[in-house]
């Protein structure tokens, strides 16, 4: 499982000209599911994201977590995080999980994140064409990978 996490002051996702999710301060998480991912990847990712200390403390140091600043999370499925361009210039997405497997883990991720944060987690719609808007704060952008935890 791979997540691109962006610290934002606001973010939203729109499907068919309707906003399906929006947040103020918090994280926009683009989530990709890799073939072979399972519940342990999901649990690790949720724990890591909710404990990231990337919000400024009163001294201006990145030292506070999402819960400490009362932040929210917006999640958007993003299979292209597993695109590779080893051959030529057209990406291959062979490493991405098959849609049924990916959707199950995406929904499990949303439920686990909601349970951990104690808040609803707005999201895009799995498999839909989406327009994502954000105001990146910092900018602060991190990549997490449940298979390469030192990434």
Buried (B, 14 or more C-beta within 10 A) or exposed (E): BBBBBBBBEBBBBBBEEEEBBBBEBBBBBBBBBBEEBEEEBBBBBBEBBBEBEBBBEEEEEEEBBBBEBEBBBBBBBBBEBBBEEEEEEEEEEEBBBEBEBBBBBBBBBBEBBBEBBEBEBBBBBBEEEBEBEBEBBEEBBBEBBBEEEEE
